[in-house]
């Protein structure tokens, strides 16, 4: 998500204008057409004004004008795509806290789907994860208040609060016979975006949970500490775990890739006009000193995670293991609207991997697909449908792909994808679980 502190006309209309320009007196006709478009827009704005005034004067109770305006803005922005949204002043402040990496709440990444709040993923070692909240859960009530009718920001704000205060969620889970009530005590959520450890004395494991302002610093510390623990001549490589990472800041995705490869394009973003295209390249050098990389991905890997996985894959810098990613290939620009007015998170561009692939509604397929063994009680909800299933999503540039498995076993010894990554780095043949995946893979050079 790019931060800024920085539609084409319909196909029928656009084609008509092109033809009119090439016809006699084309310029005059174009001017007339543009005037007609403006006239129609002003007519619609007049309609909005009429409705607004009628509600103010005739509604059974006197409404709050500011709430009416905010509701109208929310309706306009939410009609664009699932990721564009308006944040009032409180919502904007809360978002700044989240990207900074510290806030009071439950520790849960959510999105809006069909009027309900859907869990993308709980953040590791937070009240939500300890309470058993799981990816795919649908939150229908917060403190006995129905979610339907709330905006995403309103629902998130209700879940946030001072530490040691309690909130109650009602959850629908596909494998449950009835809704589940969960009581959670809020804490100060200090999002630790990077965790790491070593395995077998020769592999560094690095899990990136999210891309906030602390991510690159955390990655640098992880690599430095692993290098101190394992001598370079014994270090077989690194596993970078991006599973169930919902994304975050674009600049952090670029700087993470810059820390893992010496040079090359990381991602390009293409907006409405050709001159809005931007290219981001790796800078700063490869802190791993060229050691082999394996990147773990799954159906919960989205946005910035897909940028990192796509860049490392296209430059043949890493082998991808796991399942197809979420497919969120659009960039949201944060546009502050002035003191007291909040901000817009507006979809302004699509992003493309260095080879020119769009991820939108398609995702990134792994080099080696590994399916996890899912407990019986979770089998009905082990997959995330992905961006392509979201109502109003931007269409893919090609065949849209559904989501994939997102279950990660809590015990590493049962984690088939992780163990496959370890084996690959140690030179052991890896067998894929899917028919369309390569049957074997050797250690990358």
Backbone torsions as a table, in degrees:
resi	resn	phi	psi	omega
1	UNK	NA	120.0	-178.3
2	UNK	-84.5	139.7	179.7
3	UNK	-109.7	130.3	173.3
4	UNK	-115.6	113.8	173.8
5	UNK	-99.5	NA	NA
6	UNK	NA	NA	NA
7	UNK	NA	122.1	178.0
8	UNK	-40.7	154.0	173.1
9	UNK	-61.1	156.1	175.8
10	UNK	-53.8	152.6	-173.2
11	UNK	-60.7	-38.2	-178.8
12	UNK	-68.0	-46.9	180.0
13	UNK	-63.5	-44.1	-178.9
14	UNK	-60.0	-44.1	179.7
15	UNK	-64.6	-38.7	179.5
16	UNK	-61.0	-44.3	-179.9
17	UNK	-63.9	-38.7	179.1
18	UNK	-60.7	-44.2	179.8
19	UNK	-65.7	-38.1	-178.9
20	UNK	-65.9	-34.4	-179.9
21	UNK	-64.2	-34.9	-177.7
22	UNK	-84.4	-7.6	-178.9
23	UNK	-89.3	164.9	176.3
24	UNK	-57.6	143.3	-179.5
25	UNK	57.4	32.1	-176.4
26	UNK	-58.7	-40.8	-176.2
27	UNK	-61.5	-41.6	179.7
28	UNK	-65.3	-40.8	-179.2
29	UNK	-66.7	-37.9	177.2
30	UNK	-61.9	-44.0	179.2
31	UNK	-60.1	-42.1	178.0
32	UNK	-62.8	-42.2	-179.4
33	UNK	-63.2	-44.1	179.9
34	UNK	-63.2	-39.8	178.5
35	UNK	-62.8	-37.5	178.8
36	UNK	-65.1	-39.9	178.5
37	UNK	-63.0	-45.6	179.3
38	UNK	-61.7	-41.5	-179.4
39	UNK	-61.3	-42.3	179.1
40	UNK	-65.0	-39.7	178.7
41	UNK	-63.1	-46.1	179.7
42	UNK	-64.0	-33.4	177.2
43	UNK	-63.5	-41.3	178.0
44	UNK	-66.7	-38.3	177.0
45	UNK	-64.8	-37.2	175.4
46	UNK	-62.9	-38.0	177.3
47	UNK	-62.3	-43.8	177.7
48	UNK	-59.2	-44.7	179.1
49	UNK	-60.0	-41.1	179.2
50	UNK	-63.2	-44.2	-179.8
51	UNK	-65.4	-43.7	179.9
52	UNK	-58.3	-46.0	-178.5
53	UNK	-67.5	-37.7	179.5
54	UNK	-64.9	-41.1	177.9
55	UNK	-63.5	-43.5	-178.5
56	UNK	-62.0	-37.0	-173.1
57	UNK	-94.0	-29.5	-170.1
58	UNK	-112.5	-10.8	-179.7
59	UNK	-61.9	149.1	-172.5
60	UNK	-59.0	-30.7	174.9
61	UNK	-126.1	150.6	-178.4
62	UNK	-65.9	118.0	-178.7
63	UNK	-82.5	163.0	175.2
64	UNK	-86.4	117.1	-176.0
65	UNK	-57.6	-41.9	-177.7
66	UNK	-64.6	-36.1	178.2
67	UNK	-69.5	-34.9	176.7
68	UNK	-62.9	-45.3	-179.6
69	UNK	-64.7	-44.7	-180.0
70	UNK	-62.2	-39.4	177.7
71	UNK	-63.8	-38.7	178.7
72	UNK	-66.3	-41.5	178.4
73	UNK	-63.8	-44.6	179.1
74	UNK	-59.2	-41.9	179.6
75	UNK	-63.9	-40.5	-180.0
76	UNK	-65.6	-48.2	-175.4
77	UNK	-70.5	-41.6	-177.3
78	UNK	-68.8	-16.4	178.2
79	UNK	-77.7	-9.6	-175.9
80	UNK	-78.6	-56.5	-179.5
81	UNK	-165.2	170.6	-174.1
82	UNK	-69.4	-12.1	-171.9
83	UNK	-110.4	-14.6	175.1
84	UNK	-79.0	139.7	179.4
85	UNK	-160.1	156.9	174.5
86	UNK	-100.8	135.2	176.2
87	UNK	-116.3	124.2	173.2
88	UNK	-70.5	-176.3	-173.4
89	UNK	-58.9	-41.1	179.8
90	UNK	-68.2	-42.3	179.3
91	UNK	-62.1	-38.1	178.9
92	UNK	-66.4	-41.8	177.6
93	UNK	-63.3	-43.0	179.8
94	UNK	-62.6	-39.4	-179.4
95	UNK	-66.0	-39.1	177.7
96	UNK	-61.8	-38.0	177.1
97	UNK	-64.0	-41.0	-178.4
98	UNK	-64.7	-46.6	-179.1
99	UNK	-69.0	-25.8	176.3
100	UNK	-71.5	-28.2	174.7
101	UNK	108.3	12.0	179.4
102	UNK	-149.8	130.4	179.0
103	UNK	-164.4	165.5	178.3
104	UNK	-95.5	126.7	-179.9
105	UNK	171.1	-147.0	-172.1
106	UNK	-104.1	-26.1	-177.3
107	UNK	85.1	61.9	-174.0
108	UNK	-146.6	133.3	176.1
109	UNK	-96.9	125.8	-174.6
110	UNK	-133.3	163.1	172.8
111	UNK	-140.1	166.7	178.9
112	UNK	-97.6	131.8	178.4
113	UNK	-143.7	120.1	178.9
114	UNK	52.8	38.4	176.4
115	UNK	84.6	-3.6	178.5
116	UNK	-115.8	165.2	177.2
117	UNK	-92.8	125.2	179.4
118	UNK	-111.4	134.0	-179.4
119	UNK	-77.2	121.7	171.9
120	UNK	-78.5	-51.2	176.9
121	UNK	-169.9	140.8	170.2
122	UNK	-75.9	147.3	177.5
123	UNK	-79.4	137.3	-177.4
124	UNK	-54.4	140.5	173.2
125	UNK	55.8	48.7	175.6
126	UNK	-129.0	168.4	178.3
127	UNK	-53.6	-37.9	-179.0
128	UNK	-64.6	-46.1	-179.1
129	UNK	-67.5	-38.6	179.5
130	UNK	-69.5	-25.9	178.7
131	UNK	-82.3	-3.4	177.1
132	UNK	89.9	11.4	175.3
133	UNK	-62.5	138.3	-173.0
134	UNK	-129.9	154.4	175.1
135	UNK	-55.7	135.1	179.9
136	UNK	94.5	-14.5	177.0
137	UNK	-60.8	142.4	176.4
138	UNK	-107.1	121.3	178.1
139	UNK	-92.8	118.8	-177.5
140	UNK	-104.4	-24.5	-179.6
141	UNK	-140.6	146.1	172.1
142	UNK	-126.2	118.1	-177.3
143	UNK	52.0	47.0	176.4
144	UNK	67.1	9.3	176.6
145	UNK	-103.3	130.8	-177.7
146	UNK	-65.1	139.7	178.5
147	UNK	-73.3	-37.4	-175.7
148	UNK	-55.7	130.7	-176.7
149	UNK	101.3	-18.1	176.4
150	UNK	-86.0	153.9	168.1
151	UNK	-82.7	168.5	177.8
152	UNK	-60.2	-43.4	-179.4
153	UNK	-63.3	-40.4	179.6
154	UNK	-62.6	-42.2	179.7
155	UNK	-66.4	-43.2	179.2
156	UNK	-62.4	-41.9	179.7
157	UNK	-62.7	-34.2	177.9
158	UNK	-68.6	-29.8	179.5
159	UNK	-79.8	-22.2	177.0
160	UNK	-81.8	162.3	179.3
161	UNK	168.5	178.8	-178.2
162	UNK	-66.9	150.6	178.2
163	UNK	-60.7	149.1	-180.0
164	UNK	75.2	-2.2	172.0
165	UNK	-84.5	158.4	-174.1
166	UNK	-117.2	146.3	174.1
167	UNK	-133.7	155.2	-179.0
168	UNK	-121.0	129.4	179.3
169	UNK	-113.4	141.5	170.6
170	UNK	-106.3	125.9	-171.3
171	UNK	-122.7	138.2	170.6
172	UNK	-104.0	125.5	179.5
173	UNK	-123.2	133.4	-172.0
174	UNK	-56.3	-34.8	-176.0
175	UNK	-90.2	3.1	-178.3
176	UNK	-98.8	142.4	-179.2
177	UNK	-72.5	-27.4	-179.0
178	UNK	-145.0	164.7	179.5
179	UNK	-57.6	150.2	-177.5
180	UNK	-110.4	129.9	174.8
181	UNK	-95.6	127.4	-179.0
182	UNK	-127.7	124.8	174.3
183	UNK	-100.1	130.6	-176.3
184	UNK	-131.5	134.3	175.8
185	UNK	-93.2	125.1	-177.7
186	UNK	-68.6	152.3	174.9
187	UNK	-137.4	166.5	167.2
188	UNK	-70.3	117.5	-178.0
189	UNK	-91.3	105.5	173.7
190	UNK	-100.0	97.9	-174.6
191	UNK	-68.5	113.3	175.8
192	UNK	-94.1	97.8	-168.4
193	UNK	-72.3	-18.0	-176.3
194	UNK	-131.5	130.5	173.4
195	UNK	-126.8	153.5	-177.1
196	UNK	-155.7	160.2	170.8
197	UNK	-162.5	174.9	177.3
198	UNK	-110.1	158.2	179.8
199	UNK	-132.7	126.7	173.9
200	UNK	65.4	13.6	178.7
201	UNK	75.7	6.2	-179.0
202	UNK	-145.0	4.5	179.5
203	UNK	-133.5	136.4	173.1
204	UNK	-99.1	126.9	177.5
205	UNK	-105.8	126.7	-179.9
206	UNK	-129.3	118.7	176.4
207	UNK	-103.8	124.0	174.9
208	UNK	-104.2	113.1	-175.4
209	UNK	-82.6	-33.7	-177.2
210	UNK	-160.7	167.9	179.6
211	UNK	-114.1	84.5	173.8
212	UNK	-111.1	-170.2	-174.0
213	UNK	-65.3	-14.6	-177.3
214	UNK	-97.9	-3.0	-169.0
215	UNK	-65.7	-50.6	-177.2
216	UNK	-62.7	-41.7	177.6
217	UNK	-59.9	-42.3	178.5
218	UNK	-64.2	-38.4	178.6
219	UNK	-65.3	-43.9	179.5
220	UNK	-60.3	-41.1	178.9
221	UNK	-65.4	-41.4	-179.4
222	UNK	-61.1	-47.9	-178.5
223	UNK	-64.2	-42.1	-179.6
224	UNK	-63.3	-43.5	-178.4
225	UNK	-68.7	-39.0	177.7
226	UNK	-64.3	-40.2	179.6
227	UNK	-64.3	-32.3	176.5
228	UNK	-70.7	-35.0	-176.6
229	UNK	-80.0	-34.0	-177.9
230	UNK	-119.1	119.0	177.1
231	UNK	-59.8	148.3	-177.2
232	UNK	-56.7	-36.0	-177.5
233	UNK	-73.1	-14.4	177.7
234	UNK	-104.9	-12.2	-176.2
235	UNK	-76.2	112.0	-178.6
236	UNK	-79.0	-25.4	-179.1
237	UNK	153.6	-172.2	-176.0
238	UNK	-125.1	144.6	168.0
239	UNK	-105.5	122.0	176.2
240	UNK	-105.3	111.5	-174.5
241	UNK	-97.1	110.4	178.8
242	UNK	-110.1	14.2	-177.8
243	UNK	-66.4	137.0	179.8
244	UNK	57.7	25.7	173.9
245	UNK	-91.9	113.0	-173.5
246	UNK	-78.7	-3.5	176.2
247	UNK	110.0	-149.0	-177.5
248	UNK	147.8	-130.2	-170.9
249	UNK	-83.3	132.2	-179.7
250	UNK	-62.4	-42.8	-177.3
251	UNK	-63.5	-29.6	177.4
252	UNK	-72.5	-37.5	175.7
253	UNK	-60.5	-43.1	179.7
254	UNK	-64.4	-43.5	-177.4
255	UNK	-71.9	-29.3	174.8
256	UNK	-64.7	-46.7	177.8
257	UNK	-62.3	-38.3	178.9
258	UNK	-61.6	-24.9	179.6
259	UNK	-84.8	-9.8	-174.1
260	UNK	-115.4	-8.7	174.5
261	UNK	-146.6	154.3	-169.6
262	UNK	-73.6	-40.7	-174.4
263	UNK	-159.5	167.7	176.5
264	UNK	120.0	162.7	178.7
265	UNK	-68.5	139.6	177.2
266	UNK	-97.3	-48.4	-177.2
267	UNK	-163.9	152.4	170.8
268	UNK	-122.1	147.2	177.0
269	UNK	-118.7	134.1	-177.5
270	UNK	-123.5	119.6	-177.7
271	UNK	-95.4	-155.2	-175.9
272	UNK	-68.4	-35.3	-177.3
273	UNK	-114.7	148.4	-178.0
274	UNK	-56.5	-36.6	-177.3
275	UNK	-71.1	-8.5	179.0
276	UNK	-86.7	-2.3	179.7
277	UNK	-63.9	133.6	176.9
278	UNK	-126.8	145.7	177.0
279	UNK	-123.2	134.3	-179.4
280	UNK	-115.6	129.7	-176.3
281	UNK	-118.4	157.3	179.4
282	UNK	-67.5	142.8	179.5
283	UNK	-146.2	150.6	172.6
284	UNK	101.3	-18.7	176.1
285	UNK	96.0	159.7	-177.0
286	UNK	-87.2	107.2	-178.9
287	UNK	-69.6	-19.7	-179.2
288	UNK	-83.8	-3.9	178.8
289	UNK	57.7	39.1	174.1
290	UNK	79.2	7.7	179.1
291	UNK	-64.5	147.9	179.9
292	UNK	-58.2	145.1	178.8
293	UNK	-123.0	140.2	167.5
294	UNK	-122.3	129.2	179.9
295	UNK	-110.0	127.0	178.3
296	UNK	-95.0	129.8	-180.0
297	UNK	-134.6	159.9	173.2
298	UNK	-158.1	-170.1	-176.0
299	UNK	-63.4	-16.8	178.1
300	UNK	-94.9	1.6	177.5
301	UNK	-84.7	117.5	-172.9
302	UNK	-137.3	157.7	168.6
303	UNK	57.2	-113.0	-177.8
304	UNK	-57.9	-33.1	176.8
305	UNK	-61.7	-39.8	-179.5
306	UNK	-71.5	-31.6	175.4
307	UNK	-63.1	-47.4	-179.2
308	UNK	-63.7	-49.2	-179.0
309	UNK	-61.9	-42.5	-178.9
310	UNK	-64.8	-41.7	-179.2
311	UNK	-66.4	-48.1	-178.5
312	UNK	-64.4	-33.8	178.9
313	UNK	-71.1	-47.1	-176.2
314	UNK	-64.3	-30.9	178.2
315	UNK	-88.7	9.2	-179.5
316	UNK	54.9	33.5	-179.9
317	UNK	-92.0	-18.3	-177.2
318	UNK	-147.3	155.4	170.8
319	UNK	-100.4	132.3	-179.4
320	UNK	-96.1	130.4	179.0
321	UNK	-128.2	138.5	176.6
322	UNK	137.5	-131.0	179.4
323	UNK	-132.9	168.1	-176.7
324	UNK	-56.3	141.1	-179.0
325	UNK	-77.7	176.9	-171.8
326	UNK	-65.0	-41.2	179.6
327	UNK	95.4	30.6	178.8
328	UNK	-94.2	95.4	-172.3
329	UNK	-110.7	35.2	179.2
330	UNK	-123.3	152.9	-178.5
331	UNK	-106.7	130.6	175.5
332	UNK	-104.6	124.2	176.8
333	UNK	-95.2	131.9	176.5
334	UNK	-87.0	120.2	-176.5
335	UNK	-117.7	99.7	176.8
336	UNK	-62.0	141.6	-174.9
337	UNK	-108.9	15.3	178.6
338	UNK	102.2	162.4	-175.9
339	UNK	-55.3	124.6	177.0
340	UNK	82.6	-5.0	-175.4
341	UNK	-105.1	-2.3	178.2
342	UNK	78.1	-146.9	-175.2
343	UNK	-157.7	161.5	172.7
344	UNK	-104.8	137.7	164.4
345	UNK	-104.7	99.7	-170.2
346	UNK	-114.3	129.8	176.2
347	UNK	-67.4	117.0	-175.1
348	UNK	-118.9	-10.2	-176.8
349	UNK	-161.8	161.5	166.2
350	UNK	-102.2	152.0	175.5
351	UNK	-111.5	153.6	-175.7
352	UNK	-132.3	142.7	178.0
353	UNK	-72.0	168.0	-177.8
354	UNK	-55.1	-28.9	179.5
355	UNK	-83.7	1.2	178.2
356	UNK	91.5	11.7	180.0
357	UNK	-81.5	134.9	170.3
358	UNK	-88.8	136.2	-179.8
359	UNK	-93.2	-14.7	-171.6
360	UNK	-56.6	121.7	178.1
361	UNK	59.1	18.0	177.9
362	UNK	-127.0	-39.1	-179.1
363	UNK	75.9	-177.3	178.4
364	UNK	-115.5	126.4	178.5
365	UNK	-85.6	141.2	179.0
366	UNK	-73.8	159.0	171.4
367	UNK	-68.4	-37.8	178.7
368	UNK	-127.9	115.4	-179.8
369	UNK	-86.9	123.9	178.2
370	UNK	-123.4	120.2	177.7
371	UNK	-96.3	134.1	-179.5
372	UNK	-80.4	155.1	170.1
373	UNK	-81.0	118.1	-174.3
374	UNK	-102.7	132.3	176.4
375	UNK	-56.6	147.4	-176.8
376	UNK	-53.3	-39.3	-175.7
377	UNK	-71.3	-10.8	-178.9
378	UNK	-112.6	-2.1	-172.4
379	UNK	-62.7	-29.7	-178.3
380	UNK	-77.2	-8.1	-178.2
381	UNK	-136.5	27.9	-177.1
382	UNK	-82.0	-6.7	-178.5
383	UNK	-116.6	145.1	172.6
384	UNK	-101.9	133.7	-175.0
385	UNK	-69.2	-27.7	176.6
386	UNK	89.8	176.7	-176.8
387	UNK	-58.3	-37.8	-175.7
388	UNK	-61.2	-20.9	-178.8
389	UNK	-91.4	-7.2	-175.8
390	UNK	-79.7	133.3	-178.2
391	UNK	-64.4	130.2	177.3
392	UNK	80.1	12.6	-178.3
393	UNK	-68.0	154.4	173.9
394	UNK	-65.0	136.6	-177.0
395	UNK	-68.4	150.4	177.9
396	UNK	-75.5	154.1	172.0
397	UNK	-92.6	70.8	-175.0
398	UNK	139.7	-161.9	-177.6
399	UNK	-75.3	126.3	179.3
400	UNK	-74.6	146.5	-177.8
401	UNK	-121.0	140.8	176.5
402	UNK	-75.3	173.6	-178.9
403	UNK	-75.6	-163.8	-175.4
404	UNK	-153.6	-177.7	-177.7
405	UNK	-61.4	140.8	-179.2
406	UNK	-129.0	6.7	-177.5
407	UNK	-75.4	131.1	175.1
408	UNK	-121.3	116.7	-179.0
409	UNK	-59.6	137.9	179.8
410	UNK	-67.9	-25.7	-179.3
411	UNK	-100.2	123.0	-175.9
412	UNK	-59.0	-30.2	-177.8
413	UNK	-67.7	-19.9	177.5
414	UNK	-97.6	1.5	-175.5
415	UNK	-87.2	96.7	-174.1
416	UNK	-64.9	-39.5	-179.3
417	UNK	-66.5	-43.6	179.9
418	UNK	-64.2	-43.9	179.4
419	UNK	-66.6	-32.4	174.7
420	UNK	-65.3	-37.7	177.9
421	UNK	-64.8	-44.7	177.4
422	UNK	-59.2	-45.2	-179.4
423	UNK	-62.6	-41.7	-179.3
424	UNK	-60.5	-44.2	-179.5
425	UNK	-68.2	-26.0	-179.8
426	UNK	-92.8	3.5	175.7
427	UNK	87.3	14.1	179.1
428	UNK	-91.7	136.7	179.3
429	UNK	-59.9	135.8	-179.9
430	UNK	-109.7	127.6	176.4
431	UNK	-100.0	128.2	178.6
432	UNK	-82.6	155.5	-178.8
433	UNK	-94.8	-9.0	-175.8
434	UNK	-107.3	146.5	-176.5
435	UNK	-65.0	-33.0	-175.4
436	UNK	-89.4	5.1	179.6
437	UNK	-98.2	154.2	177.9
438	UNK	-58.8	135.2	-175.6
439	UNK	-68.2	-28.1	-178.4
440	UNK	-141.7	155.5	177.7
441	UNK	-148.2	136.9	179.8
442	UNK	-102.4	177.2	-178.1
443	UNK	-63.1	131.1	178.2
444	UNK	-70.6	148.7	179.2
445	UNK	-79.5	NA	NA
